[in-house]
């Protein structure tokens, strides 16, 4: 009889514990569903961001051969996709110390592409980590001149090295990784690292571009950095 009472007591205790756990499990499940629903039900349009790059201007101040200024507009779709267009102006006016060849050009450029926010499932974070792709293009003209070269056949005859207003153009792709954070109200700051690869470069009969606005030195692959001040437009 005593054993039966003990068994009944244990069964009752277990049932009471199970019933007490049900509200806790239910609350946890509801919380998870609420978070999941919040992520899934984010509106399509979540704002427009306008930014300017200050790295290109600062680079010239600190002794770079190139100067660039650019601005970009980005649209936030579901805090996940970020289509973007960037427009800038690049220039250089420099002489190579070794070859004494002078090169000068200045022209606009543009880039268009899209990015993917790796942190889209964490809308509580004060920023974005975006990876994406850009297509860039620039049409420009350049001047190149340097010391006269001696004709290798006739010896004493010198050939001037001077070409003015040579037409050129280039297109390229960029793999971009950018990180930015909210610093005050609608203001953001961030930087981007860009891996660039040329698609096409137009060459002249007697010369080719040394510098491409928006791309940099004329290499098949190169890296670039931008540092942006960004404002989220209030609509």
C-alpha positions as CSV (number, residue, x, y, z in Angstrom):
1,X,0.0,0.0,0.0
2,X,2.8,2.4,0.9
3,X,4.6,1.6,-2.4
4,X,1.5,2.3,-4.3
5,X,1.2,5.8,-2.7
6,X,4.8,6.5,-3.5
7,X,4.3,5.5,-7.1
8,X,1.2,7.7,-7.3
9,X,3.1,10.6,-5.8
10,X,6.0,10.3,-8.3
11,X,3.6,10.1,-11.3
12,X,1.7,13.2,-10.1
13,X,5.0,15.1,-9.6
14,X,6.2,14.2,-13.2
15,X,2.8,15.3,-14.7
16,X,3.0,18.6,-12.8
17,X,6.6,19.2,-14.0
18,X,5.6,18.5,-17.6
19,X,2.6,20.9,-17.4
20,X,4.8,23.6,-15.9
21,X,7.3,23.2,-18.8
22,X,4.7,23.6,-21.5
23,X,4.2,27.4,-21.1
24,X,8.0,27.9,-21.2
25,X,8.4,25.8,-24.4
26,X,5.4,27.5,-25.9
27,X,6.8,31.0,-25.1
28,X,10.2,30.1,-26.6
29,X,8.6,28.8,-29.8
30,X,6.5,31.9,-30.1
31,X,9.6,34.1,-29.6
32,X,11.4,32.2,-32.4
33,X,8.4,32.4,-34.7
34,X,8.2,36.2,-33.9
35,X,11.8,36.7,-34.9
36,X,11.4,34.6,-38.0
37,X,8.3,36.4,-39.0
38,X,10.0,39.8,-38.4
39,X,12.8,38.8,-40.8
40,X,10.5,37.4,-43.4
41,X,8.0,40.2,-43.4
42,X,10.4,43.1,-43.9
43,X,9.1,45.5,-46.5
44,X,10.7,45.5,-50.0
45,X,11.8,49.1,-49.9
46,X,13.8,50.2,-46.9
47,X,15.5,53.4,-48.0
48,X,18.0,55.1,-50.3
49,X,21.6,55.8,-49.3
50,X,23.7,58.5,-50.9
51,X,27.4,58.5,-50.3
52,X,30.7,60.2,-51.3
53,X,34.2,58.7,-51.3
54,X,36.8,60.8,-49.5
55,X,39.7,58.4,-49.9
56,X,40.5,59.5,-53.5
57,X,40.7,63.1,-52.6
58,X,42.8,62.4,-49.4
59,X,45.1,60.2,-51.5
60,X,46.3,63.2,-53.6
61,X,46.9,65.2,-50.4
62,X,49.2,62.5,-49.1
63,X,51.2,62.3,-52.3
64,X,49.3,59.9,-54.6
65,X,49.7,60.3,-58.4
66,X,46.0,60.1,-58.8
67,X,43.0,62.1,-57.8
68,X,39.4,60.9,-57.8
69,X,36.1,62.1,-56.5
70,X,32.9,60.0,-56.7
71,X,29.4,59.7,-55.4
72,X,27.0,56.8,-55.3
73,X,23.3,56.0,-54.7
74,X,22.1,52.7,-53.3
75,X,18.7,51.3,-52.7
76,X,17.9,49.0,-49.8
77,X,15.6,46.1,-50.7
78,X,14.5,44.0,-47.8
79,X,17.8,44.8,-46.0
80,X,19.2,42.1,-48.3
81,X,19.8,43.4,-51.8
82,X,21.5,46.7,-52.6
83,X,21.5,47.8,-56.3
84,X,23.9,50.7,-56.8
85,X,25.2,53.2,-59.3
86,X,28.4,55.2,-58.8
87,X,29.6,58.2,-60.8
88,X,33.0,59.8,-60.4
89,X,35.8,61.8,-62.0
90,X,39.4,60.7,-62.1
91,X,42.6,62.5,-63.1
92,X,46.4,62.3,-63.1
93,X,49.2,64.7,-64.2
94,X,52.5,63.0,-63.4
95,X,56.0,62.3,-64.7
96,X,57.7,59.0,-64.2
97,X,61.0,59.5,-62.4
98,X,62.8,56.7,-64.2
99,X,61.7,57.2,-67.8
100,X,60.9,60.9,-67.6
101,X,57.7,60.2,-69.5
102,X,54.8,62.6,-68.7
103,X,51.2,61.4,-68.7
104,X,48.1,63.5,-68.2
105,X,44.4,62.6,-68.4
106,X,41.1,63.5,-66.7
107,X,37.6,62.1,-67.4
108,X,34.4,60.9,-65.8
109,X,33.6,57.2,-65.1
110,X,30.6,55.2,-63.9
111,X,30.0,51.9,-62.2
112,X,26.8,49.9,-61.8
113,X,26.1,46.8,-59.9
114,X,24.5,45.2,-56.8
115,X,25.4,43.9,-53.4
116,X,24.2,41.3,-50.9
117,X,24.0,42.1,-47.2
118,X,25.5,39.2,-45.3
119,X,23.9,40.4,-42.1
120,X,20.3,40.6,-43.5
121,X,19.1,38.2,-40.8
122,X,20.3,40.5,-38.1
123,X,18.3,43.7,-38.6
124,X,19.1,44.9,-35.1
125,X,22.8,45.5,-36.1
126,X,23.7,49.2,-36.7
127,X,25.1,48.6,-40.2
128,X,25.7,46.3,-43.1
129,X,28.4,43.9,-44.5
130,X,27.9,43.8,-48.2
131,X,29.6,41.8,-50.9
132,X,28.8,42.5,-54.5
133,X,29.8,43.1,-58.1
134,X,30.3,46.2,-60.2
135,X,30.7,46.9,-63.9
136,X,32.8,50.0,-64.7
137,X,33.4,52.1,-67.8
138,X,35.3,55.2,-68.8
139,X,35.9,57.0,-72.1
140,X,38.7,59.5,-72.0
141,X,41.6,61.2,-73.8
142,X,45.2,61.5,-72.7
143,X,48.5,63.3,-73.4
144,X,51.8,61.5,-73.2
145,X,55.3,62.9,-74.0
146,X,58.8,62.3,-73.0
147,X,62.5,62.5,-74.2
148,X,63.1,62.0,-77.9
149,X,64.3,58.5,-78.9
150,X,67.2,57.8,-81.2
151,X,66.2,55.9,-84.4
152,X,67.7,52.4,-84.1
153,X,68.5,52.2,-87.9
154,X,69.7,55.7,-88.8
155,X,71.4,56.4,-85.5
156,X,71.6,60.2,-85.5
157,X,67.9,60.7,-86.2
158,X,65.8,61.4,-83.2
159,X,62.1,60.5,-82.9
160,X,60.0,62.8,-80.7
161,X,57.7,61.2,-78.1
162,X,54.7,63.4,-77.9
163,X,51.0,62.5,-78.4
164,X,48.2,64.8,-77.5
165,X,44.5,64.1,-77.1
166,X,44.8,60.4,-77.7
167,X,41.4,58.7,-77.5
168,X,41.0,55.8,-75.1
169,X,38.3,53.8,-73.3
170,X,38.2,50.9,-70.9
171,X,35.7,48.6,-69.1
172,X,36.2,46.4,-66.1
173,X,34.6,44.3,-63.3
174,X,35.0,44.8,-59.6
175,X,34.5,42.4,-56.7
176,X,33.5,44.5,-53.7
177,X,33.4,43.9,-50.0
178,X,32.2,46.8,-47.9
179,X,31.5,47.3,-44.2
180,X,29.6,50.3,-42.8
181,X,28.0,51.3,-39.6
182,X,25.5,53.9,-38.3
183,X,27.3,56.7,-36.4
184,X,24.5,59.2,-35.8
185,X,20.9,59.2,-36.8
186,X,20.8,58.8,-40.6
187,X,24.6,59.1,-41.0
188,X,26.9,56.2,-41.8
189,X,30.6,55.6,-42.3
190,X,32.3,52.7,-44.0
191,X,35.0,51.4,-46.4
192,X,35.2,49.1,-49.4
193,X,37.9,46.9,-50.7
194,X,37.7,46.3,-54.5
195,X,39.4,43.7,-56.6
196,X,39.4,45.0,-60.2
197,X,39.9,43.2,-63.5
198,X,39.9,44.8,-67.0
199,X,37.5,43.5,-69.6
200,X,38.7,45.8,-72.5
201,X,41.2,48.6,-73.0
202,X,41.3,50.6,-76.2
203,X,44.9,51.2,-77.4
204,X,46.2,53.7,-79.9
205,X,48.6,52.9,-82.7
206,X,51.6,54.4,-81.0
207,X,50.6,54.4,-77.3
208,X,48.3,52.9,-74.7
209,X,46.7,54.4,-71.5
210,X,48.9,54.4,-68.4
211,X,46.1,55.4,-66.1
212,X,42.3,54.7,-66.5
213,X,39.9,57.0,-64.6
214,X,38.0,55.0,-62.0
215,X,40.2,52.0,-62.4
216,X,43.8,53.1,-61.7
217,X,47.0,52.0,-63.4
218,X,46.5,50.0,-66.6
219,X,47.0,46.5,-65.3
220,X,45.0,43.4,-65.9
221,X,44.2,43.1,-62.2
222,X,44.5,45.6,-59.3
223,X,43.1,46.5,-55.9
224,X,41.3,49.7,-54.8
225,X,40.0,51.2,-51.6
226,X,37.1,53.7,-51.0
227,X,36.1,55.3,-47.7
228,X,32.6,56.6,-47.7
229,X,30.5,59.1,-45.8
230,X,26.9,58.0,-46.3
231,X,23.5,59.6,-45.6
232,X,20.2,57.7,-45.5
233,X,17.7,59.9,-47.2
234,X,14.6,60.6,-45.0
235,X,12.0,59.0,-47.4
